[in-house]
Amino acid sequence: MSEKEKTKKNHEPLCEDLAGKDCGLKKVIDIIGGKWKIMILCVIEKEGTVRYGDLNRRVFGITNTMLATSLKEMENDGLVERKQYMEMPVRVEYSLTKKGESIVPILLQLKKWGEENLISTKETDKDKA
């Protein structure tokens, strides 16, 4: 048996059944997957507490509908907390919950992996020259 095969046998699979409802990885992808949610998390994590209008300006390209939908889903999933102030005009602020804060180190690891392993086009072009 090769070393690679031995390692695979001692290695926990990412998911036994990726389509299964009990797969932790699938659950994570369901709540932070998509085009916008990680970007929204990044802005809230950086700012601490963010007003809706500021989020709308900071997440470039997102529509009002998509921002509202994403925030509602993230609130339902326990990642962000929504606080509404009864004043005119109504002020709404979003911040990370403890659950939302707990995913930040994992996203930082993904960011680091991307920086170390995903070569930019300019670097690839230099290598070809």
MMTF fields as JSON, N, C-alpha, C and O atoms, coordinates in Angstrom:
{
  "mmtfVersion": "1.0.0",
  "mmtfProducer": "UNKNOWN",
  "numBonds": 515,
  "numAtoms": 516,
  "numGroups": 129,
  "numChains": 1,
  "numModels": 1,
  "chainsPerModel": [1],
  "groupsPerChain": [129],
  "chainIdList": ["A"],
  "bondAtomList": [4, 2, 8, 6, 12, 10, 16, 14, 20, 18, 24, 22, 28, 26, 32, 30, 36, 34, 40, 38, 44, 42, 48, 46, 52, 50, 56, 54, 60, 58, 64, 62, 68, 66, 72, 70, 76, 74, 80, 78, 84, 82, 88, 86, 92, 90, 96, 94, 100, 98, 104, 102, 108, 106, 112, 110, 116, 114, 120, 118, 124, 122, 128, 126, 132, 130, 136, 134, 140, 138, 144, 142, 148, 146, 152, 150, 156, 154, 160, 158, 164, 162, 168, 166, 172, 170, 176, 174, 180, 178, 184, 182, 188, 186, 192, 190, 196, 194, 200, 198, 204, 202, 208, 206, 212, 210, 216, 214, 220, 218, 224, 222, 228, 226, 232, 230, 236, 234, 240, 238, 244, 242, 248, 246, 252, 250, 256, 254, 260, 258, 264, 262, 268, 266, 272, 270, 276, 274, 280, 278, 284, 282, 288, 286, 292, 290, 296, 294, 300, 298, 304, 302, 308, 306, 312, 310, 316, 314, 320, 318, 324, 322, 328, 326, 332, 330, 336, 334, 340, 338, 344, 342, 348, 346, 352, 350, 356, 354, 360, 358, 364, 362, 368, 366, 372, 370, 376, 374, 380, 378, 384, 382, 388, 386, 392, 390, 396, 394, 400, 398, 404, 402, 408, 406, 412, 410, 416, 414, 420, 418, 424, 422, 428, 426, 432, 430, 436, 434, 440, 438, 444, 442, 448, 446, 452, 450, 456, 454, 460, 458, 464, 462, 468, 466, 472, 470, 476, 474, 480, 478, 484, 482, 488, 486, 492, 490, 496, 494, 500, 498, 504, 502, 508, 506, 512, 510],
  "bondOrderList": [1, 1, 1, 1, 1, 1, 1, 1, 1, 1, 1, 1, 1, 1, 1, 1, 1, 1, 1, 1, 1, 1, 1, 1, 1, 1, 1, 1, 1, 1, 1, 1, 1, 1, 1, 1, 1, 1, 1, 1, 1, 1, 1, 1, 1, 1, 1, 1, 1, 1, 1, 1, 1, 1, 1, 1, 1, 1, 1, 1, 1, 1, 1, 1, 1, 1, 1, 1, 1, 1, 1, 1, 1, 1, 1, 1, 1, 1, 1, 1, 1, 1, 1, 1, 1, 1, 1, 1, 1, 1, 1, 1, 1, 1, 1, 1, 1, 1, 1, 1, 1, 1, 1, 1, 1, 1, 1, 1, 1, 1, 1, 1, 1, 1, 1, 1, 1, 1, 1, 1, 1, 1, 1, 1, 1, 1, 1, 1],
  "groupList": [{"groupName": "MET", "atomNameList": ["N", "CA", "C", "O"], "elementList": ["N", "C", "C", "O"], "formalChargeList": [0, 0, 0, 0], "bondAtomList": [1, 0, 2, 1, 3, 2], "bondOrderList": [1, 1, 2], "singleLetterCode": "M", "chemCompType": "L-PEPTIDE LINKING"}, {"groupName": "SER", "atomNameList": ["N", "CA", "C", "O"], "elementList": ["N", "C", "C", "O"], "formalChargeList": [0, 0, 0, 0], "bondAtomList": [1, 0, 2, 1, 3, 2], "bondOrderList": [1, 1, 2], "singleLetterCode": "S", "chemCompType": "L-PEPTIDE LINKING"}, {"groupName": "GLU", "atomNameList": ["N", "CA", "C", "O"], "elementList": ["N", "C", "C", "O"], "formalChargeList": [0, 0, 0, 0], "bondAtomList": [1, 0, 2, 1, 3, 2], "bondOrderList": [1, 1, 2], "singleLetterCode": "E", "chemCompType": "L-PEPTIDE LINKING"}, {"groupName": "LYS", "atomNameList": ["N", "CA", "C", "O"], "elementList": ["N", "C", "C", "O"], "formalChargeList": [0, 0, 0, 0], "bondAtomList": [1, 0, 2, 1, 3, 2], "bondOrderList": [1, 1, 2], "singleLetterCode": "K", "chemCompType": "L-PEPTIDE LINKING"}, {"groupName": "THR", "atomNameList": ["N", "CA", "C", "O"], "elementList": ["N", "C", "C", "O"], "formalChargeList": [0, 0, 0, 0], "bondAtomList": [1, 0, 2, 1, 3, 2], "bondOrderList": [1, 1, 2], "singleLetterCode": "T", "chemCompType": "L-PEPTIDE LINKING"}, {"groupName": "ASN", "atomNameList": ["N", "CA", "C", "O"], "elementList": ["N", "C", "C", "O"], "formalChargeList": [0, 0, 0, 0], "bondAtomList": [1, 0, 2, 1, 3, 2], "bondOrderList": [1, 1, 2], "singleLetterCode": "N", "chemCompType": "L-PEPTIDE LINKING"}, {"groupName": "HIS", "atomNameList": ["N", "CA", "C", "O"], "elementList": ["N", "C", "C", "O"], "formalChargeList": [0, 0, 0, 0], "bondAtomList": [1, 0, 2, 1, 3, 2], "bondOrderList": [1, 1, 2], "singleLetterCode": "H", "chemCompType": "L-PEPTIDE LINKING"}, {"groupName": "PRO", "atomNameList": ["N", "CA", "C", "O"], "elementList": ["N", "C", "C", "O"], "formalChargeList": [0, 0, 0, 0], "bondAtomList": [1, 0, 2, 1, 3, 2], "bondOrderList": [1, 1, 2], "singleLetterCode": "P", "chemCompType": "L-PEPTIDE LINKING"}, {"groupName": "LEU", "atomNameList": ["N", "CA", "C", "O"], "elementList": ["N", "C", "C", "O"], "formalChargeList": [0, 0, 0, 0], "bondAtomList": [1, 0, 2, 1, 3, 2], "bondOrderList": [1, 1, 2], "singleLetterCode": "L", "chemCompType": "L-PEPTIDE LINKING"}, {"groupName": "CYS", "atomNameList": ["N", "CA", "C", "O"], "elementList": ["N", "C", "C", "O"], "formalChargeList": [0, 0, 0, 0], "bondAtomList": [1, 0, 2, 1, 3, 2], "bondOrderList": [1, 1, 2], "singleLetterCode": "C", "chemCompType": "L-PEPTIDE LINKING"}, {"groupName": "ASP", "atomNameList": ["N", "CA", "C", "O"], "elementList": ["N", "C", "C", "O"], "formalChargeList": [0, 0, 0, 0], "bondAtomList": [1, 0, 2, 1, 3, 2], "bondOrderList": [1, 1, 2], "singleLetterCode": "D", "chemCompType": "L-PEPTIDE LINKING"}, {"groupName": "ALA", "atomNameList": ["N", "CA", "C", "O"], "elementList": ["N", "C", "C", "O"], "formalChargeList": [0, 0, 0, 0], "bondAtomList": [1, 0, 2, 1, 3, 2], "bondOrderList": [1, 1, 2], "singleLetterCode": "A", "chemCompType": "L-PEPTIDE LINKING"}, {"groupName": "GLY", "atomNameList": ["N", "CA", "C", "O"], "elementList": ["N", "C", "C", "O"], "formalChargeList": [0, 0, 0, 0], "bondAtomList": [1, 0, 2, 1, 3, 2], "bondOrderList": [1, 1, 2], "singleLetterCode": "G", "chemCompType": "PEPTIDE LINKING"}, {"groupName": "VAL", "atomNameList": ["N", "CA", "C", "O"], "elementList": ["N", "C", "C", "O"], "formalChargeList": [0, 0, 0, 0], "bondAtomList": [1, 0, 2, 1, 3, 2], "bondOrderList": [1, 1, 2], "singleLetterCode": "V", "chemCompType": "L-PEPTIDE LINKING"}, {"groupName": "ILE", "atomNameList": ["N", "CA", "C", "O"], "elementList": ["N", "C", "C", "O"], "formalChargeList": [0, 0, 0, 0], "bondAtomList": [1, 0, 2, 1, 3, 2], "bondOrderList": [1, 1, 2], "singleLetterCode": "I", "chemCompType": "L-PEPTIDE LINKING"}, {"groupName": "TRP", "atomNameList": ["N", "CA", "C", "O"], "elementList": ["N", "C", "C", "O"], "formalChargeList": [0, 0, 0, 0], "bondAtomList": [1, 0, 2, 1, 3, 2], "bondOrderList": [1, 1, 2], "singleLetterCode": "W", "chemCompType": "L-PEPTIDE LINKING"}, {"groupName": "ARG", "atomNameList": ["N", "CA", "C", "O"], "elementList": ["N", "C", "C", "O"], "formalChargeList": [0, 0, 0, 0], "bondAtomList": [1, 0, 2, 1, 3, 2], "bondOrderList": [1, 1, 2], "singleLetterCode": "R", "chemCompType": "L-PEPTIDE LINKING"}, {"groupName": "TYR", "atomNameList": ["N", "CA", "C", "O"], "elementList": ["N", "C", "C", "O"], "formalChargeList": [0, 0, 0, 0], "bondAtomList": [1, 0, 2, 1, 3, 2], "bondOrderList": [1, 1, 2], "singleLetterCode": "Y", "chemCompType": "L-PEPTIDE LINKING"}, {"groupName": "PHE", "atomNameList": ["N", "CA", "C", "O"], "elementList": ["N", "C", "C", "O"], "formalChargeList": [0, 0, 0, 0], "bondAtomList": [1, 0, 2, 1, 3, 2], "bondOrderList": [1, 1, 2], "singleLetterCode": "F", "chemCompType": "L-PEPTIDE LINKING"}, {"groupName": "GLN", "atomNameList": ["N", "CA", "C", "O"], "elementList": ["N", "C", "C", "O"], "formalChargeList": [0, 0, 0, 0], "bondAtomList": [1, 0, 2, 1, 3, 2], "bondOrderList": [1, 1, 2], "singleLetterCode": "Q", "chemCompType": "L-PEPTIDE LINKING"}],
  "groupTypeList": [0, 1, 2, 3, 2, 3, 4, 3, 3, 5, 6, 2, 7, 8, 9, 2, 10, 8, 11, 12, 3, 10, 9, 12, 8, 3, 3, 13, 14, 10, 14, 14, 12, 12, 3, 15, 3, 14, 0, 14, 8, 9, 13, 14, 2, 3, 2, 12, 4, 13, 16, 17, 12, 10, 8, 5, 16, 16, 13, 18, 12, 14, 4, 5, 4, 0, 8, 11, 4, 1, 8, 3, 2, 0, 2, 5, 10, 12, 8, 13, 2, 16, 3, 19, 17, 0, 2, 0, 7, 13, 16, 13, 2, 17, 1, 8, 4, 3, 3, 12, 2, 1, 14, 13, 7, 14, 8, 8, 19, 8, 3, 3, 15, 12, 2, 2, 5, 8, 14, 1, 4, 3, 2, 4, 10, 3, 10, 3, 11],
  "groupIdList": [1, 2, 3, 4, 5, 6, 7, 8, 9, 10, 11, 12, 13, 14, 15, 16, 17, 18, 19, 20, 21, 22, 23, 24, 25, 26, 27, 28, 29, 30, 31, 32, 33, 34, 35, 36, 37, 38, 39, 40, 41, 42, 43, 44, 45, 46, 47, 48, 49, 50, 51, 52, 53, 54, 55, 56, 57, 58, 59, 60, 61, 62, 63, 64, 65, 66, 67, 68, 69, 70, 71, 72, 73, 74, 75, 76, 77, 78, 79, 80, 81, 82, 83, 84, 85, 86, 87, 88, 89, 90, 91, 92, 93, 94, 95, 96, 97, 98, 99, 100, 101, 102, 103, 104, 105, 106, 107, 108, 109, 110, 111, 112, 113, 114, 115, 116, 117, 118, 119, 120, 121, 122, 123, 124, 125, 126, 127, 128, 129],
  "secStructList": [7, 7, 2, 2, 2, 2, 2, 2, 2, 2, 1, 7, 7, 1, 7, 1, 1, 6, 6, 1, 6, 6, 7, 2, 2, 2, 2, 2, 2, 2, 2, 2, 7, 1, 1, 1, 2, 2, 2, 2, 2, 2, 2, 2, 2, 2, 2, 1, 3, 3, 3, 2, 2, 2, 2, 2, 2, 2, 1, 6, 6, 7, 7, 2, 2, 2, 2, 2, 2, 2, 2, 2, 2, 2, 2, 2, 6, 6, 1, 3, 3, 3, 3, 3, 3, 7, 1, 1, 1, 7, 3, 3, 3, 3, 3, 3, 7, 2, 2, 2, 2, 2, 2, 2, 2, 2, 2, 2, 2, 2, 2, 2, 2, 2, 2, 2, 2, 7, 7, 7, 2, 2, 2, 2, 2, 2, 2, 2, 7],
  "xCoordList": [0.852, 0.0, 0.891, 1.819, 0.588, 1.399, 1.133, 0.14, 2.055, 1.924, 0.664, -0.016, 0.367, -0.815, -2.095, -3.026, -2.133, -3.303, -3.449, -4.565, -2.32, -2.373, -2.914, -3.727, -2.463, -2.919, -4.417, -5.13, -4.903, -6.327, -7.161, -8.241, -6.675, -7.421, -7.51, -8.508, -6.478, -6.459, -7.045, -7.094, -7.478, -7.961, -9.487, -10.161, -10.014, -11.459, -11.93, -11.39, -12.92, -13.412, -14.11, -14.682, -14.053, -14.75, -16.232, -16.836, -16.813, -18.223, -18.451, -18.026, -19.113, -19.459, -20.455, -20.327, -21.438, -22.494, -22.767, -23.57, -22.103, -22.176, -23.606, -23.914, -24.467, -25.851, -26.687, -27.837, -26.119, -26.863, -27.14, -26.352, -28.269, -28.658, -27.774, -27.75, -27.052, -26.2, -24.745, -23.902, -24.448, -23.078, -22.774, -23.393, -21.823, -21.444, -20.939, -21.249, -20.163, -19.624, -20.741, -20.713, -21.712, -22.852, -23.622, -24.067, -23.781, -24.487, -23.747, -24.368, -22.42, -21.627, -21.781, -21.994, -21.675, -21.816, -23.208, -23.36, -24.209, -25.571, -25.717, -26.44, -25.038, -25.255, -24.28, -24.592, -23.101, -22.186, -21.847, -21.076, -22.418, -22.145, -22.815, -23.547, -22.562, -23.138, -22.172, -21.058, -22.614, -21.749, -21.529, -20.48, -22.482, -22.46, -22.188, -21.644, -22.54, -22.53, -21.147, -21.026, -20.122, -18.779, -18.355, -17.698, -18.726, -18.389, -19.105, -18.521, -20.355, -21.104, -20.441, -20.271, -20.068, -19.372, -18.077, -17.747, -17.346, -16.075, -16.29, -15.543, -17.298, -17.566, -17.98, -17.478, -18.893, -19.361, -18.228, -18.101, -17.403, -16.287, -15.311, -14.811, -15.042, -14.087, -14.617, -13.873, -15.886, -16.473, -17.033, -17.134, -17.394, -17.995, -19.504, -20.209, -19.997, -21.429, -21.598, -20.909, -22.528, -22.675, -24.149, -25.006, -24.416, -25.772, -26.065, -25.159, -27.339, -27.756, -27.229, -26.675, -27.397, -26.955, -25.457, -25.001, -24.688, -23.235, -22.883, -21.981, -23.59, -23.373, -23.677, -22.929, -24.771, -25.178, -24.112, -23.875, -23.469, -22.398, -21.1, -20.373, -20.788, -19.497, -19.423, -18.343, -20.564, -20.578, -20.923, -22.087, -19.879, -20.032, -20.794, -20.452, -21.84, -22.583, -23.806, -24.592, -23.999, -25.144, -26.397, -26.349, -27.508, -28.784, -29.416, -29.063, -30.348, -31.07, -31.768, -31.735, -32.397, -33.12, -32.179, -32.482, -31.038, -30.091, -29.481, -29.282, -29.179, -28.632, -29.65, -29.315, -30.884, -31.931, -32.148, -32.264, -32.201, -32.402, -31.23, -31.437, -30.014, -28.816, -28.754, -28.463, -29.027, -28.992, -30.053, -29.797, -31.239, -32.324, -31.93, -32.15, -31.353, -30.909, -29.802, -29.803, -28.859, -27.751, -28.25, -27.708, -29.273, -29.881, -30.585, -30.443, -31.337, -32.031, -31.052, -31.355, -29.877, -28.856, -28.003, -27.134, -28.25, -27.551, -26.173, -25.386, -25.857, -24.538, -24.484, -23.457, -25.588, -25.629, -26.82, -27.831, -26.652, -27.717, -28.188, -27.38, -29.479, -30.095, -30.672, -31.402, -30.336, -30.874, -31.518, -30.876, -32.804, -33.544, -33.86, -34.343, -33.579, -33.839, -35.107, -35.271, -35.977, -37.231, -37.028, -37.341, -36.507, -36.306, -36.598, -36.706, -36.721, -37.001, -35.813, -35.38, -35.262, -35.628, -35.155, -34.243, -35.791, -35.458, -34.002, -33.535, -33.303, -31.893, -31.795, -32.298, -31.138, -30.943, -29.45, -28.757, -28.965, -27.544, -27.39, -28.234, -26.279, -25.967, -24.604, -23.679, -24.496, -23.214, -23.147, -24.161, -21.943, -21.774, -22.203, -21.977, -22.82, -23.11, -21.854, -20.865, -21.885, -20.753, -20.548, -19.415, -21.642, -21.557, -20.902, -20.064, -21.277, -20.677, -19.201, -18.393, -18.847, -17.436, -16.616, -15.434, -17.241, -16.504, -16.092, -15.204, -16.72, -16.351, -15.212, -14.601, -14.925, -13.885, -12.518, -11.872, -12.042, -10.735, -10.686, -9.643, -11.794, -11.855, -11.752, -11.052, -12.457, -12.375, -10.977, -10.501, -10.314, -8.932, -8.005, -7.084, -8.241, -7.442, -7.676, -6.73, -8.923, -9.217, -8.544, -8.01, -8.57, -7.916, -6.419, -5.84, -5.806, -4.363, -4.058, -3.093, -4.874, -4.674, -4.754, -3.939, -5.741, -5.883, -4.669, -4.199, -4.156, -2.975, -1.747, -0.891, -1.653, -0.489, -0.603, 0.415, -1.818, -1.998, -2.643, -2.561, -3.271, -3.926, -3.111, -3.139, -2.394, -1.477, -2.273, -3.168, -1.944, -2.64, -2.213, -1.177, -3.006, -2.736, -1.415, -0.674, -1.115, 0.126, 1.342, 2.31, 1.302, 2.431, 2.579, 3.693, 1.443, 1.486, 2.068, 2.856, 1.679, 2.211, 3.71, 4.414, 4.229, 5.666, 6.421, 7.483, 5.838, 6.497, 6.588, 7.545, 5.584, 5.549, 6.562, 7.04, 6.887, 7.761, 9.211, 10.068],
  "yCoordList": [-1.184, 0.0, 1.237, 1.355, 2.154, 3.361, 4.297, 4.166, 5.242, 6.223, 7.071, 7.419, 7.396, 8.199, 7.44, 8.028, 6.143, 5.328, 5.218, 5.257, 5.081, 5.027, 6.33, 6.323, 7.439, 8.748, 8.896, 9.417, 8.44, 8.542, 7.742, 8.181, 6.579, 5.737, 6.388, 6.213, 7.137, 7.788, 9.191, 9.872, 9.615, 10.974, 10.997, 10.172, 11.94, 12.108, 12.729, 13.752, 12.136, 12.714, 14.044, 14.253, 14.93, 16.21, 15.987, 16.661, 15.051, 14.739, 13.297, 12.89, 12.544, 11.166, 11.172, 10.401, 12.046, 12.134, 13.61, 14.226, 14.176, 15.618, 16.109, 17.242, 15.298, 15.723, 15.499, 15.934, 14.827, 14.498, 15.699, 16.644, 15.655, 16.787, 16.939, 18.006, 15.896, 15.958, 16.303, 16.256, 16.647, 16.988, 18.418, 19.376, 18.543, 19.852, 20.789, 21.98, 20.267, 21.1, 21.651, 22.823, 20.826, 21.284, 22.371, 23.341, 22.221, 23.23, 24.57, 25.626, 24.516, 25.75, 26.415, 27.624, 25.631, 26.179, 26.781, 27.813, 26.143, 26.661, 28.031, 28.885, 28.256, 29.529, 30.638, 31.814, 30.299, 31.378, 31.337, 32.164, 30.381, 30.265, 31.376, 32.198, 31.388, 32.414, 33.561, 33.569, 34.507, 35.596, 36.662, 37.306, 36.869, 38.061, 37.857, 38.755, 36.728, 36.587, 36.758, 37.393, 36.219, 36.384, 37.842, 38.353, 38.519, 39.942, 40.756, 41.67, 40.425, 41.102, 40.839, 41.758, 39.587, 39.245, 40.033, 40.497, 40.183, 40.927, 42.373, 42.894, 43.015, 44.413, 44.536, 45.397, 43.677, 43.755, 43.438, 44.084, 42.45, 42.087, 43.248, 43.525, 43.916, 45.021, 46.227, 46.856, 46.551, 47.749, 47.522, 48.467, 46.294, 46.002, 46.119, 45.118, 47.306, 47.555, 48.42, 49.426, 48.016, 48.685, 48.957, 48.096, 50.152, 50.502, 49.916, 49.684, 49.686, 49.077, 49.859, 49.269, 51.165, 51.995, 51.899, 51.902, 51.811, 51.665, 50.317, 50.231, 49.274, 47.952, 48.004, 47.468, 48.649, 48.751, 49.447, 49.065, 50.465, 51.178, 50.384, 50.432, 49.66, 48.975, 47.646, 47.232, 46.981, 45.711, 46.06, 46.064, 46.349, 46.859, 45.884, 44.705, 46.403, 45.611, 44.907, 44.371, 44.889, 44.182, 45.037, 46.259, 44.387, 45.107, 45.197, 44.435, 46.127, 46.242, 44.94, 44.506, 44.321, 43.07, 41.97, 41.257, 41.829, 40.777, 41.044, 40.109, 42.304, 42.638, 42.321, 41.696, 42.749, 42.493, 40.989, 40.513, 40.253, 38.802, 38.124, 37.282, 38.487, 37.876, 38.171, 37.282, 39.419, 39.781, 39.033, 38.586, 38.895, 38.165, 36.7, 36.139, 36.077, 34.683, 34.552, 33.614, 35.491, 35.434, 35.665, 35.099, 36.488, 36.696, 35.414, 35.0, 34.789, 33.535, 32.411, 31.539, 32.433, 31.413, 31.733, 30.947, 32.878, 33.229, 33.828, 33.857, 34.314, 34.893, 36.384, 36.895, 37.085, 38.528, 38.877, 38.177, 39.981, 40.508, 41.824, 42.658, 41.991, 43.201, 44.001, 43.473, 45.275, 46.153, 47.353, 48.071, 47.556, 48.659, 49.689, 49.358, 50.935, 52.037, 52.752, 53.047, 53.02, 53.696, 55.204, 55.905, 55.668, 57.101, 57.383, 56.461, 58.618, 58.985, 59.713, 60.706, 59.286, 58.033, 56.835, 56.945, 55.691, 54.469, 54.114, 54.14, 53.782, 53.389, 51.904, 51.457, 51.136, 49.699, 49.419, 49.848, 48.694, 48.338, 46.821, 46.111, 46.359, 44.928, 44.72, 45.506, 43.646, 43.257, 41.731, 41.05, 41.211, 39.762, 39.234, 39.876, 38.071, 37.357, 36.578, 36.588, 35.92, 35.058, 33.959, 33.607, 33.428, 32.399, 32.977, 32.323, 34.195, 34.854, 35.132, 34.957, 35.568, 35.825, 34.538, 34.567, 33.413, 32.148, 31.648, 30.802, 32.153, 31.706, 32.545, 32.15, 33.692, 34.586, 33.899, 34.02, 33.182, 32.52, 31.513, 31.341, 30.86, 29.892, 30.631, 30.188, 31.762, 32.562, 33.138, 33.258, 33.497, 33.976, 32.879, 33.156, 31.636, 30.515, 30.332, 30.089, 30.445, 30.35, 31.476, 31.262, 32.686, 33.835, 33.574, 33.812, 33.089, 32.802, 31.724, 31.843, 30.687, 29.628, 30.21, 29.88, 31.077, 31.699, 32.523, 32.473, 33.29, 34.114, 33.261, 33.657, 32.098, 31.227, 30.329, 29.922, 30.016, 28.994, 29.45, 28.744, 30.592, 31.052, 32.195, 33.32, 31.885, 32.845, 33.815, 33.414, 35.091, 36.102, 35.982, 35.393, 36.535, 36.498, 37.181, 36.714, 38.279, 39.004, 38.137, 38.137, 37.396, 36.527, 35.404, 35.031, 34.865, 33.813, 34.336, 33.65, 35.561, 36.169, 36.395, 36.226, 36.779, 36.984, 35.671, 35.641, 34.576, 33.284, 32.833, 32.166, 33.205, 32.802, 33.6, 33.114, 34.812, 35.697, 35.257, 35.903],
  "zCoordList": [0.0, 0.0, 0.0, 0.8, -0.913, -1.029, 0.154, 0.869, 0.333, 1.425, 1.234, 2.199, -0.023, -0.321, 0.067, 0.618, -0.223, 0.129, 1.642, 2.159, 2.365, 3.829, 4.398, 5.322, 3.848, 4.31, 4.072, 4.93, 2.911, 2.605, 3.598, 3.993, 4.005, 4.939, 6.317, 7.016, 6.719, 8.023, 7.981, 9.005, 6.844, 6.622, 6.695, 6.078, 7.448, 7.501, 6.197, 5.776, 5.55, 4.295, 4.567, 5.636, 3.591, 3.737, 3.984, 4.819, 3.265, 3.428, 2.994, 1.913, 3.828, 3.458, 2.301, 1.35, 2.398, 1.409, 1.157, 1.859, 0.16, -0.083, -0.26, 0.11, -0.807, -1.006, 0.249, 0.315, 1.24, 2.454, 3.33, 3.378, 4.026, 4.864, 6.093, 6.705, 6.461, 7.656, 7.359, 8.255, 6.125, 5.751, 6.214, 5.751, 7.121, 7.636, 6.563, 6.583, 5.621, 4.546, 3.668, 3.291, 3.346, 2.547, 3.287, 2.673, 4.595, 5.382, 5.344, 5.228, 5.442, 5.381, 4.024, 3.941, 2.966, 1.619, 1.433, 0.78, 2.001, 1.893, 2.554, 2.041, 3.694, 4.391, 3.994, 4.186, 3.442, 3.034, 1.556, 1.069, 0.84, -0.583, -1.373, -0.821, -2.641, -3.495, -3.706, -3.182, -4.468, -4.902, -3.834, -3.832, -2.926, -2.097, -0.614, 0.027, -0.054, 1.405, 2.027, 3.074, 1.423, 1.983, 1.895, 2.803, 0.806, 0.691, 1.774, 2.356, 2.036, 3.098, 4.447, 5.248, 4.696, 5.952, 6.097, 7.189, 5.003, 5.039, 5.47, 6.298, 4.916, 5.253, 6.715, 7.437, 7.149, 8.537, 9.501, 10.542, 9.167, 10.045, 10.172, 11.262, 9.081, 9.088, 9.86, 10.613, 9.68, 10.275, 11.677, 12.459, 12.003, 13.307, 13.254, 13.383, 13.07, 12.912, 11.669, 11.502, 10.795, 9.509, 9.236, 9.437, 8.783, 8.376, 6.995, 6.194, 6.742, 5.488, 4.281, 3.354, 4.289, 3.164, 2.924, 1.78, 4.018, 3.881, 3.259, 2.425, 3.661, 3.057, 1.568, 0.75, 1.229, -0.169, -1.005, -2.151, -0.442, -1.163, -1.18, -2.172, -0.119, 0.008, -0.747, -1.168, -0.92, -1.667, -3.115, -3.516, -3.878, -5.235, -6.126, -6.216, -6.788, -7.763, -7.221, -8.002, -5.903, -5.335, -5.485, -5.344, -5.77, -5.874, -4.487, -3.587, -4.321, -3.054, -2.695, -1.543, -3.683, -3.444, -2.976, -2.019, -3.646, -3.277, -1.912, -1.137, -1.598, -0.282, 0.804, 1.809, 0.605, 1.605, 1.794, 2.924, 0.696, 0.757, 1.467, 2.341, 1.097, 1.707, 3.199, 4.0, 3.573, 4.993, 5.782, 6.9, 5.211, 5.886, 6.078, 7.151, 5.054, 5.157, 6.197, 6.994, 6.191, 7.144, 8.573, 9.522, 8.72, 10.034, 10.483, 11.634, 9.588, 9.908, 10.239, 11.054, 9.606, 9.854, 11.082, 11.459, 11.699, 12.932, 12.747, 13.693, 11.539, 11.277, 11.571, 12.02, 11.319, 11.555, 12.439, 12.484, 13.131, 13.97, 13.356, 12.948, 13.299, 12.752, 13.903, 14.741, 13.933, 14.965, 14.283, 13.517, 14.579, 13.976, 15.048, 16.13, 14.726, 15.637, 15.18, 13.996, 16.105, 15.785, 15.773, 16.736, 14.678, 14.469, 13.009, 12.2, 12.683, 11.3, 10.703, 11.286, 9.586, 8.919, 9.737, 10.556, 9.499, 10.238, 9.969, 8.83, 11.04, 10.93, 11.263, 12.295, 10.376, 10.574, 10.519, 9.597, 11.521, 11.589, 11.672, 12.218, 11.109, 11.123, 11.757, 11.553, 12.532, 13.125, 13.131, 12.973, 13.314, 13.371, 14.733, 15.759, 14.732, 15.97, 16.365, 15.631, 17.492, 17.88, 16.837, 16.506, 16.333, 15.283, 14.031, 13.411, 13.659, 12.505, 12.716, 11.804, 13.925, 14.247, 14.195, 13.853, 14.532, 14.582, 13.201, 13.095, 12.146, 10.797, 10.215, 9.222, 10.817, 10.304, 10.208, 9.167, 11.242, 11.107, 9.957, 9.327, 9.687, 8.583, 7.248, 6.337, 7.142, 5.912, 5.726, 4.597, 6.831, 6.74, 6.227, 5.46, 6.645, 6.132, 4.634, 3.885, 4.196, 2.764, 1.997, 0.909, 2.569, 1.939, 1.789, 0.729, 2.851, 2.818, 1.773, 1.018, 1.733, 0.75, -0.663, -1.524, -0.892, -2.208, -2.58, -3.716, -1.612, -1.877, -2.169, -2.96, -1.539, -1.733, -2.961, -3.52, -3.388, -4.411, -5.711, -6.717, -5.712, -6.928, -7.506, -7.007, -8.558, -9.173, -10.022, -10.765, -9.909, -10.714, -12.174, -12.484, -13.043, -14.485, -14.81, -15.675, -14.128, -14.403, -14.092, -14.851, -12.982, -12.637, -13.658, -14.026, -14.115, -15.122, -16.425, -17.075, -16.813, -18.048, -17.954, -18.95, -16.767, -16.586, -16.802, -17.424, -16.265, -16.391, -17.865, -18.259, -18.661, -20.064, -20.893, -21.918, -20.458, -21.23, -21.191, -21.794]
}
